[in-house]
Amino acid sequence: MMNIQRKEKRFRKKLAKKPHKIGKILKKYSRREKRRVEDYLHKISSIIVSEAVKYNAKIVMEDLKYIRNSVNKKEQGYKEKTK
């Protein structure tokens, strides 16, 4: 993932020199980046599944969408109790 981000940073520096082509080029590269990320995530998930099969393990998934909010609330309550 870091390699993709580094490439994107270099690309944006070069793109700043060509303002008349920004829209077309960004559209092209955003699709490429999306495909790269999807491929990377697919490879990682395949490795996880193969390891689970190898060790006869179960994969448990959880929705972590609001985890940051709940953790912050718990920390806030803990800080108030310690005062």
Secondary structure, 3 states (H helix, E strand, C coil): CHHHHHHHHHHHHHHCCCHHHHHHHHHHHHHHHHHHHHHHHHHHHHHHHHHHHHCCCCCCCCCCCCHHHHHHHHHHHHHHHHC
